[in-house]
Amino acid sequence: SRATEVKMDRQGRIGIRRDLLKLANIDGQMVIIGVLNKLELWNPDDCEEFPPMEEVADNFDISL
């Protein structure tokens, strides 16, 4: 797993290792997605490859 546990500093910030940013192709802006008790960090361009959640929910008859 590439999951990494991090702690916030006094100002509520977290540090992200450079190797993980490089692996995720993140250079500058990123999209943060909450998944249960985790956060996923994505390159904004990579997120555009996936359909919007509303479209996915319609395919599975899920109310958002």
Secondary structure by P-SEA (a helix, b strand, c coil): ccbbbbbbcccbbbbbbaaaaaaaccccbbbbbbcccbbbbbccccccccccaaaaaaaacccc
